[in-house]
Amino acid sequence: MSKKKKKDSISGCCVTSLILGIFAILSWGIFFVSLPLSILGILLAEIGIMSGKGGKGMGIAGLILSIVSFAPSLLTLFVFLLVK
């Protein structure tokens, strides 16, 4: 009898944070889109990493992408507010 190996389930929060991080990077010039995406990406990455499920690498990648897109988006917001 062969036993089937139980696969680790991948955290949906990690996958979602990776997707949000990618979209945040692609839209960093549009701060009203990129800022919420990067904030949600950071939060979901932390939740996914701490959950202990699989997909930790995706969570870390989503966290990095979200943090990297957060800074230029915030800078764009400040420039927009100063110019206006």
C-alpha positions as semicolon CSV with decimal commas, in nm:
position;residue;x (nm);y (nm);z (nm)
1;M;0,000;0,000;0,000
2;S;0,133;0,337;-0,094
3;K;0,052;0,634;0,114
4;K;-0,013;0,959;-0,062
5;K;0,202;1,243;0,056
6;K;0,004;1,530;0,193
7;K;0,098;1,849;0,015
8;D;0,143;2,168;0,209
9;S;-0,131;2,407;0,118
10;I;-0,017;2,736;-0,024
11;S;-0,136;3,042;0,163
12;G;-0,377;3,251;-0,040
13;C;-0,248;3,561;0,137
14;C;0,103;3,497;0,001
15;V;-0,019;3,456;-0,355
16;T;-0,237;3,764;-0,327
17;S;0,046;3,972;-0,184
18;L;0,270;3,872;-0,474
19;I;0,005;3,971;-0,727
20;L;-0,063;4,301;-0,549
21;G;0,311;4,371;-0,530
22;I;0,348;4,318;-0,904
23;F;0,054;4,546;-0,982
24;A;0,184;4,807;-0,737
25;I;0,524;4,808;-0,909
26;L;0,361;4,842;-1,250
27;S;0,145;5,133;-1,136
28;W;0,385;5,321;-0,905
29;G;0,341;5,649;-1,097
30;I;-0,031;5,649;-1,023
31;F;-0,011;5,694;-0,648
32;F;-0,385;5,657;-0,579
33;V;-0,366;5,305;-0,725
34;S;-0,020;5,203;-0,611
35;L;-0,039;5,313;-0,247
36;P;-0,344;5,101;-0,153
37;L;-0,205;4,805;-0,350
38;S;0,131;4,823;-0,176
39;I;-0,022;4,866;0,171
40;L;-0,252;4,568;0,117
41;G;0,040;4,370;-0,026
42;I;0,250;4,438;0,284
43;L;-0,031;4,341;0,520
44;L;-0,122;4,022;0,333
45;A;0,243;3,920;0,302
46;E;0,288;3,946;0,677
47;I;-0,031;3,748;0,741
48;G;0,069;3,482;0,489
49;I;0,424;3,445;0,617
50;M;0,310;3,418;0,978
51;S;0,040;3,162;0,896
52;G;0,294;2,882;0,862
53;K;0,144;2,745;0,541
54;G;0,335;2,693;0,221
55;G;0,421;2,973;-0,019
56;K;0,654;3,157;0,215
57;G;0,881;3,252;-0,076
58;M;0,591;3,410;-0,260
59;G;0,503;3,600;0,054
60;I;0,856;3,732;0,090
61;A;0,863;3,832;-0,278
62;G;0,527;4,007;-0,240
63;L;0,653;4,186;0,070
64;I;0,967;4,307;-0,108
65;L;0,775;4,421;-0,417
66;S;0,518;4,601;-0,204
67;I;0,782;4,779;0,004
68;V;0,979;4,876;-0,306
69;S;0,667;5,022;-0,470
70;F;0,553;5,199;-0,152
71;A;0,843;5,446;-0,137
72;P;0,817;5,588;-0,493
73;S;0,439;5,602;-0,462
74;L;0,465;5,801;-0,140
75;L;0,720;6,032;-0,304
76;T;0,485;6,081;-0,600
77;L;0,203;6,170;-0,361
78;F;0,419;6,430;-0,182
79;V;0,529;6,585;-0,513
80;F;0,168;6,594;-0,631
81;L;0,058;6,769;-0,311
82;L;0,346;7,020;-0,323
83;V;0,287;7,112;-0,686
84;K;-0,085;7,151;-0,640
